[in-house]
């Protein structure tokens, strides 16, 4: 059995990991866990924080082969991991990649490793360290995941209607998807549209791109890859190099670029997010690991938004803005670049989004997708509300 453990990624990938294990982050077509399961040909459990264990069936027991969930798989790496013997550890530049066997969750990890043989992995590896790595690596992962689909050439264009303009040979539209009067350009990367997705008339897509079940591109949407629409996400306007984890909407005009949007988020009409500074310098963002701003070494960085956060019409986000979980934002001026979870307000946030009211809205939003806000969900969000209090300086 394999177990994907959070490690330091639980903190460094916040706000997205406030509400999910690292292994449940989507990058490319699949989540990290789904990727590993496809490569390994076996089920993967997760090891995460206690408050997430109930919902995600966490494995705290000893004995499984542990793999850092912050590491993205490839064939060579999987081969090296499968060769690990008992009491062997695979590392890369001092970072643990995999361990055979994983101790119990409450064990002293450093002491446990005494006597382990450390094997250095020499080939390249992709890591998810900060949230910006999700959109930065999305193109590479879309290409890799497209190959994991095992699509045969004879089926690639089976469901593409004659009223669409298709450029390139890497467009796959599953039977059951709706695609009408669109331009699909895969000369810059593959395009995958899953059964149950809808691409409305006038949409223009440059790959790489994936639209998963229930997702929608509204009329006239302009999409630049690498972009992923997780399940039941809806977009309109202009989108460039974004990853929607699922169940979130940017349904109207406005620009969103180099961004990651969690689940159950909604961006109001004409919301815009800057992804480039006026002086073209590197972008600094808030880091939960550093408890302050860090240099991303990126020239392009837009919005990172945690689950259940929302903003009203005409909202303006600064370059490199980090929004926590359960925030409700509005107003005509630029918002702060770091917005704590359960914030309520505009350019000068001085109020807390009261937990009961936030849960009431979350319940209604999920019911619209025929899903229920469970007690496990509420417990997770309650823990986030408590843990994030230290960032709400006005309380």
Backbone torsions as a table, in degrees:
resi	resn	phi	psi	omega
1	UNK	NA	146.3	179.8
2	UNK	-112.4	144.1	176.8
3	UNK	-130.7	126.2	177.5
4	UNK	-94.5	115.5	-175.3
5	UNK	-105.0	145.6	-175.7
6	UNK	-64.7	-47.2	-173.8
7	UNK	59.0	-145.9	-179.2
8	UNK	-69.8	-12.5	-179.5
9	UNK	-63.6	-23.7	179.6
10	UNK	-60.0	-38.2	179.9
11	UNK	-85.8	-46.6	-172.3
12	UNK	-67.8	-22.9	-178.8
13	UNK	-99.9	8.3	171.1
14	UNK	-63.4	149.2	11.6
15	UNK	-84.5	-5.3	-175.4
16	UNK	-66.0	-33.7	-178.7
17	UNK	-89.7	3.1	168.6
18	UNK	-57.9	-36.0	-168.2
19	UNK	-118.3	5.8	-180.0
20	UNK	-156.7	153.4	170.4
21	UNK	-64.8	157.2	177.1
22	UNK	-55.2	-37.6	-176.1
23	UNK	-64.7	-17.7	-179.0
24	UNK	-95.2	6.9	174.0
25	UNK	-74.2	134.5	177.4
26	UNK	-93.3	129.4	172.1
27	UNK	-144.6	128.3	-167.2
28	UNK	80.4	-140.0	178.1
29	UNK	-85.7	-38.6	-170.7
30	UNK	-107.2	162.2	168.8
31	UNK	-72.8	165.5	178.3
32	UNK	-57.8	-43.7	179.5
33	UNK	-61.9	-44.9	179.9
34	UNK	-61.2	-37.8	177.5
35	UNK	-61.0	-51.2	-177.5
36	UNK	-61.5	-39.2	179.6
37	UNK	-63.8	-36.7	178.5
38	UNK	-69.4	-42.4	179.7
39	UNK	-69.4	-40.2	-176.0
40	UNK	-82.7	-21.8	-175.2
41	UNK	67.5	31.4	-176.0
42	UNK	-154.7	161.8	178.6
43	UNK	-71.8	144.1	174.8
44	UNK	-118.9	126.8	170.3
45	UNK	-86.2	172.7	177.1
46	UNK	-124.4	150.5	170.3
47	UNK	-122.5	120.4	-172.2
48	UNK	-142.8	-168.5	-180.0
49	UNK	-68.6	152.4	-174.6
50	UNK	-54.3	-42.1	-174.4
51	UNK	-71.4	-12.9	177.0
52	UNK	-98.6	-10.5	-170.4
53	UNK	-64.5	-40.6	-176.8
54	UNK	-60.9	-49.8	-176.5
55	UNK	-67.7	-37.7	-172.0
56	UNK	-104.9	14.9	173.5
57	UNK	52.1	54.1	-176.2
58	UNK	-65.2	148.6	179.4
59	UNK	-107.9	109.1	-179.4
60	UNK	-101.1	0.3	-175.2
61	UNK	-81.2	157.7	176.9
62	UNK	-82.2	161.1	167.5
63	UNK	112.8	-20.3	-178.2
64	UNK	-83.7	164.7	173.9
65	UNK	-82.2	115.6	-175.0
66	UNK	-91.6	137.2	178.8
67	UNK	-129.0	133.1	177.7
68	UNK	-64.8	122.9	-177.8
69	UNK	-69.7	-13.1	177.4
70	UNK	-78.3	-7.7	-179.0
71	UNK	-97.1	132.6	178.3
72	UNK	-94.5	135.2	-171.2
73	UNK	-78.1	154.8	165.7
74	UNK	-147.6	169.1	-171.8
75	UNK	-61.9	-43.2	-179.2
76	UNK	-63.9	-42.3	-179.7
77	UNK	-64.7	-43.3	179.5
78	UNK	-60.9	-41.1	178.1
79	UNK	-60.0	-43.9	179.7
80	UNK	-65.5	-38.6	-179.2
81	UNK	-68.1	-41.3	-179.3
82	UNK	-66.6	-20.4	179.5
83	UNK	-84.5	-10.0	-177.9
84	UNK	-61.1	135.2	175.3
85	UNK	-100.2	169.2	179.1
86	UNK	-56.1	137.2	179.9
87	UNK	67.6	28.6	171.6
88	UNK	-116.2	146.6	-174.8
89	UNK	-129.7	129.5	177.1
90	UNK	-100.4	125.6	-176.7
91	UNK	-128.7	161.8	174.6
92	UNK	-137.6	111.3	179.8
93	UNK	51.5	42.1	177.3
94	UNK	86.8	-6.6	179.5
95	UNK	-97.2	131.7	180.0
96	UNK	-70.5	128.0	175.6
97	UNK	-100.0	-49.6	-177.6
98	UNK	-151.8	153.7	-178.3
99	UNK	-141.8	136.4	176.4
100	UNK	-125.9	100.3	17.1
101	UNK	-115.0	160.1	178.3
102	UNK	-78.9	136.9	177.1
103	UNK	-77.0	178.4	172.0
104	UNK	-63.0	157.8	-174.1
105	UNK	-61.5	-33.7	-175.6
106	UNK	-92.8	9.7	-179.4
107	UNK	-74.4	153.5	172.2
108	UNK	-75.4	103.1	-170.2
109	UNK	-62.3	-43.5	-178.5
110	UNK	-62.4	-43.9	178.3
111	UNK	-66.5	-36.9	-179.1
112	UNK	-61.5	-32.1	-175.5
113	UNK	-78.0	-8.1	177.4
114	UNK	-58.6	126.4	-179.7
115	UNK	92.8	-8.2	176.6
116	UNK	-73.2	144.2	173.4
117	UNK	-86.2	123.7	-177.9
118	UNK	-96.6	123.4	179.5
119	UNK	-110.1	124.6	-179.4
120	UNK	-84.7	129.1	176.9
121	UNK	-91.1	124.2	-169.9
122	UNK	-94.2	-20.1	-177.2
123	UNK	-82.8	170.5	-178.7
124	UNK	-71.5	146.2	177.1
125	UNK	-136.6	146.1	173.0
126	UNK	-100.9	128.7	179.2
127	UNK	-114.3	145.4	166.1
128	UNK	-97.4	104.5	-178.4
129	UNK	-106.8	-50.2	178.0
130	UNK	-118.6	158.7	-179.0
131	UNK	-54.4	-32.5	-179.2
132	UNK	-64.7	-20.2	177.6
133	UNK	-64.7	-24.1	-179.0
134	UNK	-65.5	-48.6	178.3
135	UNK	-78.3	-29.3	-179.9
136	UNK	-66.6	-35.6	-178.9
137	UNK	-95.3	0.7	-172.8
138	UNK	-63.7	-36.5	179.6
139	UNK	-63.8	-48.0	179.0
140	UNK	-60.4	-41.2	-177.8
141	UNK	-74.0	-33.8	174.7
142	UNK	-61.1	-43.7	178.3
143	UNK	-60.9	-47.4	-178.0
144	UNK	-65.3	-42.5	-178.2
145	UNK	-69.4	-34.6	176.6
146	UNK	-57.8	-40.4	178.4
147	UNK	-69.2	-31.1	178.0
148	UNK	-68.0	-20.4	179.7
149	UNK	-68.5	-17.9	178.6
150	UNK	55.6	50.9	-179.8
151	UNK	-84.4	128.8	177.8
152	UNK	-86.0	142.8	-177.2
153	UNK	-52.5	-37.1	-175.0
154	UNK	-66.2	-16.7	-176.5
155	UNK	-105.6	-3.6	-168.8
156	UNK	-61.3	-41.7	-174.2
157	UNK	-105.7	17.1	-173.2
158	UNK	-57.9	-41.8	-172.8
159	UNK	-105.5	12.9	-180.0
160	UNK	-88.7	118.0	-179.2
161	UNK	-66.7	157.8	-177.8
162	UNK	-71.2	-15.1	-178.4
163	UNK	-87.6	7.8	176.1
164	UNK	-102.8	151.0	173.8
165	UNK	-101.4	119.5	-176.5
166	UNK	-112.8	128.3	179.3
167	UNK	-118.7	126.5	-178.9
168	UNK	92.0	173.8	-173.0
169	UNK	-109.3	4.7	-174.7
170	UNK	-113.9	48.0	175.8
171	UNK	-110.1	124.4	176.3
172	UNK	-128.1	119.3	176.9
173	UNK	-115.7	114.3	-178.5
174	UNK	-69.5	150.7	174.2
175	UNK	-61.3	131.2	-175.8
176	UNK	104.6	-12.7	171.6
177	UNK	-83.2	155.2	179.0
178	UNK	-116.0	117.0	-179.8
179	UNK	-137.6	114.2	-177.0
180	UNK	-133.1	134.4	172.0
181	UNK	51.3	50.2	-178.0
182	UNK	-122.6	162.2	172.8
183	UNK	-109.2	121.3	-178.1
184	UNK	-119.9	108.7	-174.0
185	UNK	-111.2	105.5	-179.3
186	UNK	-101.2	13.4	178.7
187	UNK	-67.8	-19.3	178.9
188	UNK	-104.8	1.8	180.0
189	UNK	154.6	158.7	-175.4
190	UNK	-67.9	154.7	177.1
191	UNK	-124.4	126.3	-179.5
192	UNK	-126.8	123.2	179.8
193	UNK	-123.7	111.1	-172.9
194	UNK	-77.6	155.1	175.2
195	UNK	-54.4	133.7	-178.7
196	UNK	96.2	-10.4	174.6
197	UNK	-85.8	157.1	178.2
198	UNK	-133.7	128.3	174.8
199	UNK	-113.3	107.0	-172.4
200	UNK	-77.4	169.3	-173.1
201	UNK	-57.7	140.2	175.7
202	UNK	83.6	-1.3	178.4
203	UNK	-70.8	138.1	177.2
204	UNK	-119.2	124.0	-177.4
205	UNK	-125.6	126.2	168.5
206	UNK	-107.7	124.1	-178.7
207	UNK	-70.5	172.5	-0.3
208	UNK	-75.0	146.7	-172.6
209	UNK	-156.0	143.9	172.9
210	UNK	-138.6	134.1	173.6
211	UNK	-122.2	115.0	-176.0
212	UNK	-91.6	173.7	-171.3
213	UNK	-50.7	130.3	177.3
214	UNK	84.8	-5.6	-179.6
215	UNK	-81.3	157.0	-174.4
216	UNK	-139.6	132.8	163.4
217	UNK	-102.7	118.4	-176.7
218	UNK	-75.0	172.3	-174.0
219	UNK	-53.6	127.3	173.9
220	UNK	76.0	16.6	179.4
221	UNK	-66.3	140.5	176.6
222	UNK	-113.3	119.1	-174.8
223	UNK	-123.3	124.0	171.3
224	UNK	-106.3	130.8	176.2
225	UNK	-78.4	171.0	-1.1
226	UNK	-81.7	121.1	-176.1
227	UNK	-133.3	141.1	177.8
228	UNK	-126.8	129.8	170.9
229	UNK	-105.5	107.8	176.3
230	UNK	-65.6	174.9	-175.7
231	UNK	-53.6	136.9	172.3
232	UNK	58.3	33.4	173.7
233	UNK	-98.9	151.2	-177.3
234	UNK	-131.4	131.8	179.0
235	UNK	-132.5	155.0	171.8
236	UNK	-148.5	176.5	-179.5
237	UNK	74.1	-137.9	-176.1
238	UNK	-119.6	126.9	-177.7
239	UNK	-131.1	133.1	-176.4
240	UNK	-137.8	116.9	176.0
241	UNK	52.5	62.8	-179.7
242	UNK	-125.9	152.6	175.5
243	UNK	-125.2	115.1	174.2
244	UNK	-97.8	118.8	-176.6
245	UNK	-64.7	-33.5	178.0
246	UNK	149.1	154.0	173.1
247	UNK	58.1	31.8	-179.7
248	UNK	-126.9	154.8	-174.3
249	UNK	-126.4	133.2	161.0
250	UNK	-130.2	75.8	-163.9
251	UNK	-86.5	1.6	-171.9
252	UNK	-134.2	179.9	179.3
253	UNK	-60.4	158.7	-175.3
254	UNK	130.4	160.9	-175.7
255	UNK	-109.5	137.5	173.0
256	UNK	-137.9	122.2	-178.1
257	UNK	-138.1	147.8	176.5
258	UNK	48.2	58.2	-171.3
259	UNK	-137.6	159.9	173.1
260	UNK	-129.5	124.7	-179.0
261	UNK	-115.2	127.3	-179.5
262	UNK	-71.4	-158.9	179.4
263	UNK	-93.9	151.2	175.2
264	UNK	61.9	34.3	175.3
265	UNK	-100.3	156.5	174.8
266	UNK	-142.2	126.0	176.9
267	UNK	-104.5	120.2	-176.8
268	UNK	-65.6	165.9	-178.0
269	UNK	-54.9	136.9	177.3
270	UNK	64.9	24.2	169.4
271	UNK	-68.9	135.9	178.3
272	UNK	-130.8	140.7	178.0
273	UNK	-125.1	122.6	176.1
274	UNK	-70.3	139.8	176.1
275	UNK	-124.9	8.2	-178.1
276	UNK	-147.2	129.7	179.0
277	UNK	-75.9	153.2	-178.8
278	UNK	-61.7	-28.6	-179.5
279	UNK	-97.8	7.0	174.4
280	UNK	62.6	19.6	-179.3
281	UNK	-84.3	169.5	176.6
282	UNK	-59.1	150.1	-175.2
283	UNK	-99.5	131.1	175.8
284	UNK	-101.0	138.4	-179.3
285	UNK	-133.9	160.9	175.1
286	UNK	-68.4	136.4	177.2
287	UNK	-122.6	127.6	176.8
288	UNK	-68.9	-27.9	177.7
289	UNK	-70.1	-44.5	-177.5
290	UNK	-83.2	-13.2	-174.4
291	UNK	55.7	38.2	180.0
292	UNK	178.0	-170.2	-176.4
293	UNK	-82.9	144.3	175.8
294	UNK	-128.6	157.7	175.3
295	UNK	-85.3	120.7	-179.3
296	UNK	-80.2	-12.4	-173.3
297	UNK	60.9	23.6	178.2
298	UNK	-115.4	142.5	174.1
299	UNK	-87.0	-23.3	180.0
300	UNK	-120.2	122.0	178.0
301	UNK	-158.4	119.2	-179.0
302	UNK	-99.1	-119.9	-169.7
303	UNK	-107.3	133.6	167.7
304	UNK	-112.5	122.1	-174.7
305	UNK	-129.3	125.2	178.3
306	UNK	-75.3	169.2	-176.3
307	UNK	-58.1	148.7	173.2
308	UNK	63.4	19.1	174.8
309	UNK	-95.1	151.4	-175.0
310	UNK	-146.3	155.0	175.4
311	UNK	-138.8	151.5	-177.9
312	UNK	-82.2	-177.8	-178.2
313	UNK	-63.9	150.2	175.8
314	UNK	60.9	26.6	177.3
315	UNK	-73.8	139.9	179.2
316	UNK	-119.5	121.9	177.9
317	UNK	-105.2	133.8	175.6
318	UNK	-66.9	162.6	172.7
319	UNK	-56.8	130.7	176.1
320	UNK	65.8	44.7	178.8
321	UNK	-87.6	137.6	177.2
322	UNK	-114.5	117.9	179.7
323	UNK	-113.0	129.7	-179.1
324	UNK	-74.6	-158.4	-177.8
325	UNK	-89.7	142.5	169.7
326	UNK	65.8	28.1	177.7
327	UNK	-86.8	148.0	176.1
328	UNK	-125.1	110.8	-166.4
329	UNK	-122.3	148.0	-178.7
330	UNK	-165.4	171.0	178.4
331	UNK	116.9	160.1	-172.3
332	UNK	-93.0	-7.3	-179.2
333	UNK	-101.1	167.3	176.8
334	UNK	-61.4	138.4	178.0
335	UNK	-84.6	163.3	175.0
336	UNK	-59.9	158.4	-178.5
337	UNK	-80.6	-20.7	172.1
338	UNK	-124.3	120.3	-177.4
339	UNK	-120.6	111.9	-177.7
340	UNK	-63.6	159.6	176.1
341	UNK	-59.3	144.9	178.4
342	UNK	59.4	37.1	170.6
343	UNK	-84.3	152.3	178.6
344	UNK	-135.3	120.7	175.0
345	UNK	141.1	-161.5	-174.7
346	UNK	-119.0	-130.1	-172.0
347	UNK	-64.5	-27.8	175.1
348	UNK	-122.4	94.1	-174.8
349	UNK	-83.3	120.3	179.7
350	UNK	-134.1	12.3	-178.6
351	UNK	-128.0	154.3	176.8
352	UNK	-103.6	135.5	173.6
353	UNK	-73.8	107.3	-173.6
354	UNK	-59.4	137.3	-169.3
355	UNK	-58.9	-45.2	-178.0
356	UNK	-61.6	-40.4	179.0
357	UNK	-68.1	-39.5	178.2
358	UNK	-63.2	-39.2	179.6
359	UNK	-69.2	-34.7	177.7
360	UNK	-62.4	-44.4	177.9
361	UNK	-66.0	-44.1	-179.7
362	UNK	-59.2	-39.4	179.6
363	UNK	-63.5	-44.9	179.6
364	UNK	-63.6	-44.1	-179.0
365	UNK	-60.6	-44.1	-178.9
366	UNK	-70.3	-34.1	177.3
367	UNK	-62.1	-29.5	177.9
368	UNK	-65.0	-21.1	175.8
369	UNK	-103.6	15.9	179.9
370	UNK	60.5	33.7	175.8
371	UNK	-120.9	161.3	-175.2
372	UNK	-117.7	136.8	171.0
373	UNK	-75.4	104.6	-173.5
374	UNK	-82.4	169.1	174.8
375	UNK	-61.2	-36.0	178.0
376	UNK	-63.3	-40.9	176.3
377	UNK	-61.2	-46.2	-178.6
378	UNK	-62.9	-39.0	179.6
379	UNK	-63.9	-40.5	177.8
380	UNK	-63.0	-48.6	-177.5
381	UNK	-67.1	-32.8	175.6
382	UNK	-64.2	-40.2	177.9
383	UNK	-65.1	-41.2	177.8
384	UNK	-63.1	-42.1	178.7
385	UNK	-57.4	-43.4	-179.5
386	UNK	-71.0	-47.2	-176.1
387	UNK	-65.1	-31.1	-175.5
388	UNK	-88.6	-0.8	-178.7
389	UNK	-57.6	-35.6	-176.6
390	UNK	-62.5	-21.0	179.6
391	UNK	-88.6	-15.5	179.2
392	UNK	-88.5	86.4	-170.1
393	UNK	-64.9	-19.1	-177.0
394	UNK	-80.7	-13.2	-177.9
395	UNK	-78.4	NA	NA
